[in-house]
Amino acid sequence: MNALTVTAKGQITLKKELLRHLGIEPGQQIEVVEMPHGELRIRAVKRTGKISDVFGMLKREGQRPISIEEMNEVIAKGWAGQL
């Protein structure tokens, strides 16, 4: 059990291990649901979207695309401790 202190503004701070347990990351929204008997349920808001939303996310101006073979080569070097 974790006891939390409520500030004069009515705020609480959750410890990192509790946030990690809930799967909540900094900047992410949470959902608070009122339950019977004065209890609350806290959970991470599920992110929604399509897989295509991430396409091009890592693109950098002036940087050429690399092939799967090049990626695999770098990964293999990393695992071998050569980087």
C-alpha positions as a LaTeX table, in Angstrom:
\begin{tabular}{lrrr}
\hline
Residue & $x$ (\AA) & $y$ (\AA) & $z$ (\AA) \\
\hline
Met1 & 0.00 & 0.00 & 0.00 \\
Asn2 & 1.25 & 3.48 & $-0.84$ \\
Ala3 & 0.03 & 6.45 & 1.18 \\
Leu4 & 0.03 & 9.74 & $-0.74$ \\
Thr5 & $-0.25$ & 13.28 & 0.58 \\
Val6 & $-2.74$ & 15.71 & $-0.93$ \\
Thr7 & $-1.43$ & 19.26 & $-1.43$ \\
Ala8 & $-3.38$ & 22.42 & $-0.61$ \\
Lys9 & $-4.25$ & 22.57 & $-4.34$ \\
Gly10 & $-5.77$ & 19.08 & $-4.16$ \\
Gln11 & $-2.92$ & 17.45 & $-6.10$ \\
Ile12 & $-1.12$ & 14.18 & $-5.51$ \\
Thr13 & 2.15 & 12.87 & $-6.91$ \\
Leu14 & 2.50 & 9.21 & $-7.89$ \\
Lys15 & 5.91 & 7.62 & $-7.42$ \\
Lys16 & 7.78 & 6.36 & $-10.48$ \\
Glu17 & 7.30 & 2.70 & $-9.53$ \\
Leu18 & 3.51 & 3.19 & $-9.40$ \\
Leu19 & 3.49 & 4.91 & $-12.79$ \\
Arg20 & 5.66 & 2.12 & $-14.21$ \\
His21 & 3.24 & $-0.46$ & $-12.76$ \\
Leu22 & 0.35 & 1.31 & $-14.51$ \\
Gly23 & 2.29 & 1.59 & $-17.78$ \\
Ile24 & 2.11 & 5.39 & $-17.67$ \\
Glu25 & 4.92 & 7.44 & $-19.20$ \\
Pro26 & 5.70 & 11.15 & $-18.72$ \\
Gly27 & 3.38 & 13.32 & $-20.81$ \\
Gln28 & 0.83 & 10.56 & $-21.24$ \\
Gln29 & $-2.78$ & 11.12 & $-20.24$ \\
Ile30 & $-4.48$ & 9.07 & $-17.55$ \\
Glu31 & $-8.09$ & 8.18 & $-17.00$ \\
Val32 & $-9.62$ & 8.30 & $-13.50$ \\
Val33 & $-12.85$ & 6.37 & $-13.00$ \\
Glu34 & $-15.00$ & 6.80 & $-9.89$ \\
Met35 & $-15.78$ & 3.42 & $-8.33$ \\
Pro36 & $-18.19$ & 2.48 & $-5.53$ \\
His37 & $-17.21$ & 2.91 & $-1.88$ \\
Gly38 & $-15.00$ & 5.99 & $-2.43$ \\
Glu39 & $-12.44$ & 4.23 & $-4.62$ \\
Leu40 & $-10.85$ & 5.40 & $-7.87$ \\
Arg41 & $-9.45$ & 3.42 & $-10.80$ \\
Ile42 & $-6.45$ & 4.99 & $-12.56$ \\
Arg43 & $-5.18$ & 3.75 & $-15.90$ \\
Ala44 & $-3.26$ & 4.98 & $-18.91$ \\
Val45 & $-5.38$ & 6.35 & $-21.74$ \\
Lys46 & $-5.01$ & 3.95 & $-24.62$ \\
Arg47 & $-3.26$ & 5.54 & $-27.53$ \\
Thr48 & $-5.21$ & 5.20 & $-30.74$ \\
Gly49 & $-4.21$ & 5.54 & $-34.32$ \\
Lys50 & $-3.13$ & 3.61 & $-37.35$ \\
Ile51 & 0.23 & 1.93 & $-37.90$ \\
Ser52 & 0.67 & 4.18 & $-40.94$ \\
Asp53 & 0.83 & 7.18 & $-38.56$ \\
Val54 & 4.40 & 6.17 & $-37.67$ \\
Phe55 & 5.65 & 5.94 & $-41.25$ \\
Gly56 & 8.34 & 8.54 & $-41.88$ \\
Met57 & 8.65 & 9.36 & $-38.18$ \\
Leu58 & 12.41 & 8.83 & $-38.14$ \\
Lys59 & 13.12 & 10.59 & $-41.43$ \\
Arg60 & 15.72 & 13.36 & $-41.19$ \\
Glu61 & 16.35 & 15.99 & $-43.84$ \\
Gly62 & 19.54 & 15.30 & $-45.76$ \\
Gln63 & 19.80 & 11.73 & $-44.47$ \\
Arg64 & 19.56 & 8.99 & $-47.06$ \\
Pro65 & 17.34 & 5.97 & $-46.44$ \\
Ile66 & 19.17 & 2.78 & $-45.47$ \\
Ser67 & 18.32 & $-0.73$ & $-46.56$ \\
Ile68 & 17.29 & $-3.64$ & $-44.37$ \\
Glu69 & 20.66 & $-5.22$ & $-45.13$ \\
Glu70 & 22.46 & $-2.12$ & $-43.83$ \\
Met71 & 20.31 & $-2.15$ & $-40.71$ \\
Asn72 & 21.04 & $-5.84$ & $-40.12$ \\
Glu73 & 24.77 & $-5.21$ & $-40.52$ \\
Val74 & 24.75 & $-2.43$ & $-37.91$ \\
Ile75 & 22.66 & $-4.57$ & $-35.54$ \\
Ala76 & 25.07 & $-7.51$ & $-35.92$ \\
Lys77 & 28.07 & $-5.23$ & $-35.22$ \\
Gly78 & 26.28 & $-3.87$ & $-32.15$ \\
Trp79 & 25.65 & $-7.35$ & $-30.77$ \\
Ala80 & 29.27 & $-8.28$ & $-31.49$ \\
Gly81 & 30.47 & $-5.26$ & $-29.52$ \\
Gln82 & 32.08 & $-3.68$ & $-32.58$ \\
Leu83 & 30.34 & $-0.31$ & $-32.21$ \\
\hline
\end{tabular}
